[in-house]
Amino acid sequence: MIDILDKSRKLHEQAIELLYEGGIHKILSSKAKVFYTGSYNLDLMVWPDIDIYLSIQNNPFDKEIFFDIGKEIALLPDVVSLKYKDHRSYPLEILPRGLYWNIRIDNEQFDTPWKIDIWALAEQQIKENIKEIEKIKQKLNEQNRKLILKVKQSLINEKGRTPILSGYHIYQAILLYGMREREDIVWYLKKKGVNLDDSG
């Protein structure tokens, strides 16, 4: 059985290849400031998913630029699905307020398809996220990193992903509240409203 640290390392390497050799970063950086967030930024990956925030100059919600980005990404050879939503008035408060692309990529070099979430957000939202990511990074060490990966891995569902928004609350449970037992962390996730059966 593959070691959880090796699996995470392999996913991170594949993500870098996908973004930089696959042309996605080049497209994004030509039209906006690019901020990588979530498990890719933290190097805590257990499934093929990348979260990206964009800061578009002058107008953060410029649909013309955002759709230009989508068009160019759609033309990449391994993109099999691209879905758009305007989340500025979306009823789910747990999600960022911005424009959203959900992208699926199926490259035969990789074991499973990749999911990429691209958000165009206001600068303040991005700044707040950067601060939160840095706080998490400062608390990470070899021991709690492995625990986080083990817990995340244990929650992967039949569709091969972790429950929506579970990652952030796992970080909080372990790094902020010092939880170490899986059952305590699961209890905390449920308390925070995470649906452990949610496949997204």
BELWODA-V282930 format. One line per field, one symbol per residue. burial: I if it has 16 or more other ideal C-beta (glycine too) atoms within 10 Angstrom, else O. A space follows every 50 residues. Layout:
BEGIN
burial: ???
END
This chain:
BEGIN
burial: OOOIOOIIOOIIOIIOOIIOOIIIIOIIOOIIOIIIIIIIIIOIIIIIII IIIIIIOOOIOIOOIIOOIIOIIOOOOIIOOIOOOOIOOOOOOOOIOIII IOIOIOIOOIOOOIIIIIIIIIOOIIOOIOOOIOOIOOOIOOOOIOIIIO IIOOIOOOOOIIIOIIIOIIIIIIIOOOIOOOOOIIOIIOOOOIOOOOOO
END
